Amino acid sequence: MSETTQTEFERSPIPSSNLKGWKSFLGMYAGEHAAGTEFVIGPLFLTAGVSAFDLIVGLLLGNFLAVLSWRFLTAEIAVKHRLTLYYQLEKICGRKLVTVYNLANGVLFCFLAGSMVTVSATAVGVPFEMEMPKLTDTMPNGVTWIVIVLAIGTVISVIAARGYDTVSKAANWMSPFIVLAFVVCGFVAINQLGVVSFSDFWNIWGEGSEPFPGQIKYTFWHVVVWSWFANAAMNIGMSDLSVFRFAKSPSAGWTTAAGMYVGHYMAWIAAALLYAVYLRSPEAQSMLSLGIAPTVAPGPLAYNAIGVFGIIAVIIAGWTTANPTIYRAGLAFQAIIPKASRFWVTIFAGALATIAGLFPAFAMKLLDFVALYGFILAPMGAIIVFDHFAGITERSGDYPSDGFNWKVLIAWAVSPVLFYAISQSFDIFLSFLILPAWVLSGLLYFFFSRK
C-alpha cells in the first residue's frame, strides 16, 4: 500500500492526530459552492421564469434546510464513525452490493465534475473567440473546445489525486478570490442594469415570466426544494461522510453555510444578474424573437462584466468545485478495488470527468442532471441514517463485509424506481420526490431488518 493511500485512511477510522478544525471545512465549502457551476445555475433560474420572491426567499429557505441536513445528519454520523461513505456502506451492505453503488456514485460524480470542466472551458475560450455551447448543444463544437477541455481536465485531475490536504489547501487559497469575483460581478451587473433602488433590483425578476423554450416554469417551491437537494447526494445521501470524518466535532457541519449562502445564494443571484444584462443585448433579443433560448456561457458573461478578472475567476471557480468532486469519485472507485493506488484511481476519475466535460449537455442541463443524480444516490444515504440512529447493524453485529445484503438492495432499488415512475407518469418535478424516496428507502430497510 502506498504512502498516499495510508494517509487517506480509506478503510480505517481517522486517528485523532489527523483531525482538522472548522477553518479547513469553511474554506473547502466556500470554494466548492462559490464555484463555476454557480455561473450556470443562476442564469438557468432566469430561463425558468422565476419571480423575485420565489428566487430571493426560496433560496433563503432551501439553503437553510440544506445546512441543517449537513449538520444534524452528515456531520453527526461522520464524526461518530469516522469512515468514508464507501467503507461504512460496505459494513452495512456487503462488498458485492456496495460495488454496484460505488460504481454508480463514482460515474455520476465524474459527470458532475465534467460540467465544471465545461464551465472553465467557456472562460478559457474567450481570448480564442471560441464558439460557445448553446443550451441545446450536446456534442463538442470544435477542435478548440476539445483541446481546452482536455488541458483543464488534466490540471484538475492531478490536484484531486494528491489527496484531501491538497484539495483543501487549493480551496482555501482560491475561495476568497472567487467570492470577490462574484461580488464584483453582481455590483457591475446592477450598475449595467441601471438599478438605483431595491425596487429596481426586485423588478429584475418582478412577478416572473414565461420559461424560455425547452425549460419548465419554476415556482417558489421549485426553488426551495431544488436548492435544498442540489447537493442531496452529499448531505442526505451521506457522500460527505468522506469529508466530515476529518472533523473534530459535528459542529463543523455548520461551515456548509459558507457554501450555501456565499455560493448558493449570493453567487446564484449575482450570476443571474449577469445573464439579465446579456438578455438585454441585441444578440439575445434576436434569439428570443426566433424562439431560441439565448446561450448560457459563464466565461463571456463574466468577461463582459469584469474583463480578464472574470475569465480567471470562472476558470478557478471550475477548478475548486471539480477538485473535491473528482476526489470523491476517486474514493468511490478505490473502494471497488481496495488494493489499487488511490492516486491513479483518482487520475482515472479525472479522465472520465474530462471526457464528460467535452459534452456541454451536462452543464447546459445542470438543473435536471443535479436533480437526477441526487434522486439516484440520496436513498442509499437514508439506509445509513436509519442504520445509525436505530443501531441496526451495530446491535445485531451482522457485518456482511463479503456478502450481499438483499434488504439494502430492495430498499434502495424499489424507492427510486417507484417515485421516478410517478414523476414520469404524472409529470411531477423530480426534486419534489427526492425526500419521499429517501424516507421510503429508509423505512423499507428498517422494516426488512426488523423482520
Residue pairs with C-beta under 8 A, 6 or more apart in sequence:
1 339
2 341
2 342
2 343
4 162
4 163
4 341
4 342
4 343
5 334
5 341
5 342
5 343
7 18
7 163
7 165
8 163
8 164
8 331
8 342
9 15
9 18
9 245
10 84
10 86
10 87
10 331
10 334
10 335
10 338
10 342
11 84
11 87
11 338
12 83
13 81
13 82
13 83
13 245
14 82
14 245
14 246
18 246
19 246
19 247
19 248
20 168
20 246
20 247
20 248
21 248
21 252
22 247
22 248
22 251
22 252
22 254
22 255
23 172
24 168
24 172
24 246
25 243
25 244
25 247
25 252
25 255
25 256
26 255
26 258
27 168
27 171
27 172
27 175
28 167
28 168
28 171
28 172
28 243
28 324
29 255
29 256
29 258
29 259
30 171
30 175
30 179
30 258
30 259
30 262
30 263
31 170
31 171
31 172
31 174
31 175
31 178
31 320
31 321
32 171
32 259
32 263
32 320
32 321
32 323
32 324
32 325
33 231
33 258
33 259
33 260
33 262
33 263
33 264
33 267
33 321
34 175
34 178
34 179
34 182
34 259
34 262
34 263
34 266
34 267
34 317
35 116
35 178
35 263
35 267
35 317
35 318
35 320
35 321
36 116
36 119
36 120
36 298
36 314
36 317
36 318
36 319
36 320
36 321
36 322
37 115
37 116
37 119
37 318
37 321
37 363
37 366
38 182
38 263
38 264
38 267
38 268
38 271
38 317
39 119
39 267
39 271
39 274
39 298
39 301
39 302
39 314
39 317
40 115
40 119
40 271
40 296
40 298
40 363
40 364
40 366
41 230
41 268
41 271
41 366
41 367
42 267
42 268
42 269
42 270
42 271
42 272
42 273
42 274
42 275
43 271
43 272
43 274
43 275
43 296
43 301
44 215
44 296
44 366
44 367
45 55
45 218
45 223
45 268
45 272
46 205
46 272
46 275
46 276
46 279
47 135
47 211
47 212
47 215
47 293
47 296
48 211
48 212
48 215
48 216
48 217
48 218
48 222
48 367
49 208
49 209
49 210
49 211
49 212
49 215
49 217
49 218
50 58
50 205
50 208
50 218
50 222
50 223
51 205
51 206
51 207
51 208
51 220
52 202
52 203
52 204
52 205
52 206
52 207
52 208
53 220
54 205
54 208
54 218
54 219
54 220
54 222
54 223
55 205
55 223
55 269
55 272
56 269
57 220
58 220
58 221
58 222
58 223
58 224
58 227
59 223
59 227
59 264
59 265
59 268
59 269
60 265
61 224
62 223
62 224
62 225
62 226
62 227
62 228
63 227
63 228
63 257
63 260
63 261
63 264
63 265
64 260
65 224
65 228
66 227
66 228
66 229
66 230
66 231
66 235
66 256
66 260
66 264
67 253
67 254
67 256
67 257
67 260
69 228
69 235
69 236
70 234
70 235
70 240
70 244
70 253
70 256
71 250
71 251
71 253
71 254
71 256
72 250
72 253
73 235
73 236
73 238
73 381
73 385
74 234
74 235
74 236
74 238
74 240
74 241
74 244
74 253
75 240
75 244
75 247
75 250
75 251
75 252
75 253
76 250
76 253
77 238
77 241
77 384
77 385
77 388
78 240
78 241
78 243
78 244
78 245
78 247
78 250
79 244
79 245
79 247
79 248
79 249
79 250
79 252
80 388
81 88
81 241
81 245
81 388
82 245
83 91
83 241
83 245
84 241
84 242
84 245
84 331
84 335
85 105
85 238
85 239
85 240
85 241
85 242
85 331
85 384
86 98
86 102
86 105
86 242
86 331
86 332
86 334
86 335
87 335
88 238
88 241
88 384
89 98
89 101
89 102
89 380
89 383
89 384
90 98
90 335
90 401
91 393
91 399
91 401
92 383
92 384
92 387
92 393
92 400
92 405
92 408
93 101
93 383
93 400
93 404
93 405
93 408
93 409
94 400
94 401
94 402
94 403
94 404
94 405
94 408
95 401
95 402
95 403
96 402
96 403
96 404
97 404
97 405
97 408
97 409
98 335
99 335
99 336
101 380
101 412
102 332
102 333
102 335
102 336
103 332
103 333
103 336
104 376
104 377
105 233
105 239
105 328
105 329
105 332
105 377
106 329
106 330
106 332
106 333
106 336
106 349
107 329
107 352
108 233
108 373
108 376
108 377
109 233
109 239
109 325
109 326
109 328
109 329
109 332
109 349
109 353
110 326
110 329
110 349
110 352
110 353
110 356
111 353
111 356
111 362
111 369
111 373
112 325
112 362
112 369
112 370
112 373
113 156
113 321
113 322
113 325
113 326
113 329
113 349
113 350
113 353
113 356
113 357
114 352
114 353
114 354
114 355
114 356
114 357
114 358
114 359
114 362
115 356
115 357
115 362
115 363
115 366
115 369
116 318
116 319
116 321
116 322
116 325
116 357
116 363
117 149
117 152
117 153
117 156
117 318
117 322
117 353
117 354
117 356
117 357
118 133
118 149
118 357
118 359
118 360
118 362
118 363
119 298
119 299
119 314
119 317
119 318
119 363
120 152
120 314
120 315
120 317
120 318
120 319
120 322
121 145
121 148
121 149
121 152
121 299
121 318
121 357
122 132
122 133
122 297
122 298
122 299
122 300
122 314
123 298
123 299
123 302
123 303
123 310
123 311
123 312
123 313
123 314
123 315
123 318
124 148
124 151
124 152
124 299
124 311
124 315
125 132
125 144
125 145
125 148
125 299
126 299
126 300
126 303
126 311
127 311
128 144
128 148
130 142
130 144
130 145
130 148
131 141
131 142
131 145
132 295
132 297
132 299
132 300
133 141
133 145
133 295
133 297
133 360
133 363
133 364
134 292
134 293
134 295
134 360
134 364
135 212
135 214
135 293
135 294
135 295
135 296
135 364
136 214
136 293
136 364
137 360
137 361
137 364
138 359
138 360
138 361
139 359
139 360
140 146
140 149
140 358
140 359
140 360
141 360
145 358
146 358
149 354
149 357
149 358
150 354
150 358
152 315
152 318
152 319
152 354
152 357
153 350
153 351
153 353
153 354
153 357
154 350
154 354
155 319
156 318
156 319
156 322
156 323
156 326
156 350
156 353
156 354
157 326
157 346
157 347
157 349
157 350
157 351
157 353
157 354
158 347
158 350
159 166
159 167
159 170
159 319
159 323
160 166
160 167
160 322
160 323
160 324
160 326
160 327
160 330
160 346
160 349
160 350
161 326
161 330
161 342
161 343
161 344
161 346
161 347
161 350
162 343
163 327
163 342
164 243
164 246
164 327
167 323
167 324
167 327
170 319
170 320
170 323
171 320
171 323
171 324
174 316
174 319
174 320
175 320
177 312
177 313
177 316
178 313
178 316
178 317
178 320
179 262
179 267
181 302
181 306
181 309
181 310
181 312
181 313
181 317
182 262
182 266
182 267
182 270
182 271
182 313
183 266
183 270
184 305
184 306
184 309
185 270
185 271
185 273
185 274
185 302
185 305
185 306
185 310
185 313
186 266
186 269
186 270
186 273
188 305
188 306
189 270
189 273
189 274
189 276
189 277
189 305
190 201
190 273
192 277
192 305
193 200
193 204
193 273
193 276
193 277
193 280
194 200
195 201
195 204
204 272
204 273
204 276
205 272
208 217
210 217
211 217
211 218
212 288
212 293
212 294
213 291
213 292
213 293
214 293
215 293
216 429
218 226
221 432
222 429
222 431
225 429
225 431
225 432
225 434
225 435
226 367
226 370
226 371
226 431
227 264
229 236
229 371
229 374
229 378
229 431
229 434
229 435
230 264
230 370
230 374
231 374
232 374
232 375
232 377
232 378
232 434
232 438
233 239
233 373
233 374
233 376
233 377
233 378
233 381
234 240
235 256
235 381
236 378
236 381
236 382
236 385
236 438
237 374
237 377
237 378
237 379
237 380
237 381
238 380
238 381
238 384
238 385
239 328
239 377
239 381
241 384
242 328
242 331
243 324
244 250
244 252
244 253
247 253
271 298
271 301
274 301
274 302
274 304
274 305
275 296
275 301
277 301
277 304
277 305
278 284
278 294
278 300
278 301
278 304
279 285
279 288
279 294
283 294
284 294
287 293
287 294
287 295
288 294
296 364
298 314
299 310
299 311
299 314
301 310
302 310
302 311
302 313
302 314
303 310
303 311
304 310
306 313
322 353
325 353
326 346
326 349
326 350
326 353
327 346
329 346
329 349
329 352
329 353
330 342
330 345
330 346
330 347
330 348
330 349
330 350
331 342
332 349
333 340
333 345
333 346
333 348
333 349
334 340
334 342
334 345
334 346
337 345
356 362
362 369
368 430
371 429
371 430
371 431
371 434
372 430
374 431
374 434
375 416
375 419
375 420
375 430
375 431
375 433
375 434
375 437
376 416
378 434
378 437
378 438
379 411
379 412
379 415
379 416
379 437
379 438
379 440
379 441
379 442
380 408
380 412
380 441
381 438
382 411
382 438
382 439
382 441
382 442
382 445
383 408
383 411
383 412
383 441
383 442
383 445
385 442
386 392
386 442
386 443
386 445
386 446
387 393
387 445
387 449
390 446
390 449
392 445
392 446
392 449
393 399
396 449
407 445
407 448
407 449
408 445
410 444
410 448
411 441
411 442
411 444
411 445
411 448
412 441
414 440
414 441
414 444
415 437
415 438
415 440
415 441
415 444
416 437
416 441
418 437
418 440
419 433
419 436
419 437
419 440
420 430
420 433
422 428
422 433
423 429
423 430
423 433
